[in-house]
Amino acid sequence: MLKGLGGLGDMAKMMKQAQEMQSKMAQMQEDLENVMVTGESGAGLVKATATAKGELKGLDIDPSIFNGDDKEVVEDLILAAIKDAQGKANERAQEEMAKMTEGLGLPPGVKLPF
């Protein structure tokens, strides 16, 4: 009966897969808000905790680094710890995205969401 319509069945299947993918993406984005990563600097003297989405949630500073003469060093350590946490958050998000998209047949290295 639908013989002349060609690949409409395939199109419906693709649309359903796209909707499932969208749902999984939304769930993954929500999950990334609950995954915590910790970046460090100064051999662990400064630690920054962030969500896998990169939102800074906490900062732990060893009191031994508080010396009035070392203000710039402390600031640099704090920035380094935050950058480390953000880098780890980005890596974690990419790992989670790769897990979700591995069955889609996308070429390696495709960055989602576009």
C-alpha positions as CSV (number, residue, x, y, z in Angstrom):
1,M,0.0,0.0,0.0
2,L,2.8,2.5,0.8
3,K,5.0,1.0,-1.9
4,G,5.5,4.3,-3.8
5,L,6.6,6.2,-0.6
6,G,10.0,4.7,-0.5
7,G,11.9,5.3,2.7
8,L,9.2,6.9,4.9
9,G,9.5,4.0,7.3
10,D,13.2,4.7,7.6
11,M,12.5,8.4,8.1
12,A,10.1,7.6,10.9
13,K,12.7,5.4,12.5
14,M,15.3,8.2,12.2
15,M,13.0,10.7,13.7
16,K,12.3,8.4,16.7
17,Q,16.1,7.9,17.1
18,A,16.6,11.7,17.0
19,Q,14.0,12.2,19.7
20,E,15.6,9.5,21.8
21,M,19.0,11.1,21.4
22,Q,17.6,14.5,22.4
23,S,16.1,13.0,25.5
24,K,19.4,11.3,26.3
25,M,21.3,14.5,25.8
26,A,18.9,16.4,28.1
27,Q,19.4,13.7,30.8
28,M,23.2,13.7,30.3
29,Q,23.3,17.5,30.7
30,E,21.3,17.2,33.9
31,D,23.6,14.4,35.2
32,L,26.7,16.5,34.5
33,E,25.4,19.0,37.1
34,N,25.8,16.3,39.7
35,V,29.2,14.9,38.7
36,M,32.0,16.6,40.7
37,V,35.7,16.9,39.6
38,T,38.5,18.4,41.6
39,G,41.4,20.4,40.2
40,E,44.6,21.0,42.1
41,S,47.7,23.2,42.1
42,G,50.7,23.6,44.3
43,A,51.0,19.9,44.9
44,G,47.5,19.9,46.4
45,L,47.8,23.1,48.5
46,V,44.9,24.6,46.5
47,K,41.9,22.4,45.4
48,A,39.0,23.6,43.3
49,T,35.8,21.5,43.0
50,A,33.5,22.0,40.1
51,T,30.6,20.2,38.4
52,A,31.3,18.4,35.1
53,K,29.6,21.3,33.5
54,G,32.4,23.6,34.8
55,E,30.5,25.4,37.6
56,L,32.8,26.1,40.5
57,K,31.4,24.6,43.7
58,G,34.2,24.7,46.2
59,L,37.7,25.9,47.0
60,D,40.0,24.4,49.6
61,I,43.2,26.3,50.5
62,D,45.8,24.9,52.8
63,P,46.4,27.5,55.5
64,S,50.2,27.1,55.2
65,I,50.3,29.2,52.0
66,F,49.0,32.3,53.7
67,N,52.0,34.5,54.1
68,G,51.6,38.2,53.4
69,D,54.5,38.3,51.0
70,D,53.1,35.5,48.9
71,K,49.8,37.1,47.8
72,E,50.6,36.8,44.1
73,V,51.7,33.2,44.5
74,V,48.4,32.3,46.3
75,E,46.4,34.0,43.6
76,D,48.2,32.1,40.9
77,L,47.7,28.8,42.7
78,I,44.0,29.5,43.0
79,L,43.6,30.3,39.3
80,A,45.6,27.2,38.4
81,A,43.4,25.0,40.5
82,I,40.3,26.5,39.0
83,K,41.6,26.0,35.5
84,D,42.6,22.4,36.3
85,A,39.1,21.7,37.6
86,Q,37.5,23.3,34.5
87,G,39.8,21.2,32.2
88,K,38.8,18.1,34.1
89,A,35.1,19.1,33.8
90,N,35.4,19.5,30.1
91,E,37.2,16.1,29.7
92,R,34.5,14.4,31.8
93,A,31.7,16.0,29.8
94,Q,33.4,14.8,26.5
95,E,33.8,11.3,28.0
96,E,30.1,11.1,28.8
97,M,29.1,12.5,25.4
98,A,31.3,9.8,23.7
99,K,29.6,7.1,25.7
100,M,26.2,8.3,24.6
101,T,27.0,8.8,20.9
102,E,29.2,5.7,20.3
103,G,26.3,3.7,18.9
104,L,25.3,6.4,16.4
105,G,27.9,5.7,13.8
106,L,29.2,9.3,13.9
107,P,32.8,9.9,12.8
108,P,35.4,10.0,15.6
109,G,36.0,13.5,17.0
110,V,32.5,14.9,16.3
111,K,31.8,17.5,18.9
112,L,28.2,17.5,20.2
113,P,26.1,19.5,20.8
114,F,26.9,21.2,17.6
